[in-house]
Amino acid sequence: MELTDKVCLVTGGSGGIGSATALEFARRGANVAIGCREAGKEAALRLKSQVESPGRKSTVVPGDVAESEQALELVKGTVTNLRGLDVLVQFAGGPVPGDLTRVSPRA
C-alpha cells in the first residue's frame, strides 16, 4: 500500500500493535499522528522519534477515544499539526483484561 505523504492517525499508538502500525506507515511514506492516553505519552514520544527517523513528520496527540470531546481533539490535533488526515486506525481500548467467562456484556 502506497502511503507517501498521507497523514495517518493511529490511536492506541504508544505500544503494541499501534506502535508497530505507526512505524510501518512511516516506512511506507506516511506522516503519523500518535494518539495516546496521558499514561502512554512517554512511550509515544519515544515512538515519535522512531517514526521521524526515516524523514517523516510525526506528532503525539494525547486523548482518550472513550471520551467524545477528547476523540475530537485527537482529530483536530492531527489536522492542525500534520495538515490533514487521510487514514484513521483505531487500536485504543483493546480487550477487557481478565477471564473471558467473567466479562459482562457491557464491558
Summary of the structure (lengths in Angstrom):
residues: 107
radius of gyration: 14.2
end to end distance: 34.6
largest distance: 46.3
contacts: 329
relative contact order: 0.22
helix: 42%
strand: 19%
